[in-house]
């Protein structure tokens, strides 16, 4: 399938790399770079639905998976209703004492999975279970990615402080005012625009992890979600509004969001500076992956997740999505794709970000 879209002069190499990415894909992708309101790169190509031969279009929406966490983190920073140094139980009576708000946002709460039988799409029930669950470690003492529980906890905190869900607030604070094609709780009217997700044959999660005992913890965390194509392509998944991984959006919308953040046009500069400084850092005690977190955002790490820029923040997504900002350059970027690849076998976003950095 041909690649469509635009690149400004000087960014021709980025298009070349993107064309190569699409040529080697079983699906499709979008890639966008925005700087202070100017679209530097906006490309799309390949197949949004490989089974029906449906091409990826300018308005194709892609499930963002954990790219959603960065969207929700932006809304939290813009709202300013959660004090990171306050105990969660002050907002949420009955929650286990000793867990601070920043422990939830920086993945150190010690609640990486929900104990007991539960429906992973029922955010409020899962939140209630977590409120009564003992952390696996003293909150703040260790860091481990809270893949789904981050969303349950943050969504409930927002409901208790604003009376609205994370999805409602994303629409009210981010998508609506800035005209972003971004949705947490995708409405039925947009279903036909959503790309069909497919896992590559060798797709697997937590590729840094070899320990069999901790592998079982990871399987418990993701069970029913990333181990099949059925749920992630379901209407029920898109409607659930999971604050950890259920949003859909275009690459242009995500790049625009991060460009607005880089330009201090969402929330106060102080709130964003606080959200994008280091709150936790180290080797994930479950996944063995180097991690570096602000308040809900991923930060530049030792393995170059956010490319060559030393100062960066954003959030990646399962299967290869990469969304973020290089504040020093004033840009936001986003790579989205419906072909999910394992992290250790996926250099698509790395190549694109390297080409952008060279062009800048």
Protein Blocks (a to p, Z undefined) as FASTA:
>chain_A
ZZeddddehilmmmmmmmmmmmmpcbdcdddddeehiafbdcdedjfblmnopacdfklc
cdekjmmmmmmmmmmmmnopacfkbcfklmmghiaghiafklmmnopnopabcedjddfk
lmklmmmmmmmpccfbdehjaccddfklmmmmmmmmmmmmnopafklmmmmmmmmmnopa
cdehiafklmmmpccddddfklcehklbmbfklmmmmmmmmgoilmcfklmmpmklmmno
paklmcccdfklmmmmmmmmmnopgcjfklmmmmmmcfbgcddfklopacdddehiacdd
fkomnojbfbdcddddehiiacdddfknopacddddfbdcdfklccklmmmmmmmmmmZZ
